[in-house]
């Protein structure tokens, strides 16, 4: 059996850690892809997504705004409020 590339193993590890924080698998995979597999950025994105979701904003709008604002909470919140 051939070895899995190290990058893939670290991706799986990152996904696993994010899933353990209670995020949905689909969201975790999407966030990891969106941020070129940066666990730190994906985690911040998921945290803000959940936060803004709890505030009652629409998920697709939140994703768009967070990407636009590079996960900057205050800027993203301003954008969402203005929509």
N, C-alpha and C positions, 0 to 999 in steps of 0.2 A: 504493500500500500504506500502511495506517495504521501509526503507530508503536506499539510495545508500551509499555504503561505502565511507568514507571520502576520501580515497586514489583516488577513481574513480572521485570524484568531483574535487579534486585538479588537477587530470590529465586533466579533461575537461577544467578547468580554464586555465591551462598551454597551452593546444592546442588552445584555443580561443585567448589567448594573442599572440601566435605565428602566428596564421592565420591573426590577425589584423595587423601584421607587413608585411603582403603581401606574406607569404610563402604558397605553395600549400598544400592542406589537406593531400595528400598521403605522401609528404615529411615530414610534421610535425609528422604524426603518426609513420612513419618509424624511424625518428630521436629520438622520445620519447622512442620507444622500444629499439633502439640500446643503449641508454644511461640509461637504467633502470629507465625511467621516470624522469630523472633529467632535469628540464626545462632549467637550466643554461647551461648545457652541450649541450643539444639539440639546444638551441638558438645559441650558438657559432658555432656548426657544420653547421647549416643552413646558418649562416652569411658567413662563410668561403666557403661553397659550392657555394653560389651565387657569391661570389667574384671571386673564381677560375673559375667558369663557364663563367663569363664575360671576363676573360682573355683568354678564348678559349679552356680550358682543357675539356676532356670528363668526363661527370658526373659519370660514373661508376668507372673511375680511381680516381677521386677526393674522392669519398666515401671511397674507399679502402685505399687510402693514409691517409685520415683524421683519420680513425679508427686506422690504424697502428701507426700514430704519436700522437694519443691522442689529436687531435684538436690543435696541436702546429703549428701555421701558418708558421713560417720560415722553420721548418723541412719538413712540408708537401709541401711547395713550392719547396724546393730543390729536393724532391723526384719526384714531377711532372715534373720538368724541366729535370731531368735525364732520365725520361721514354722515 
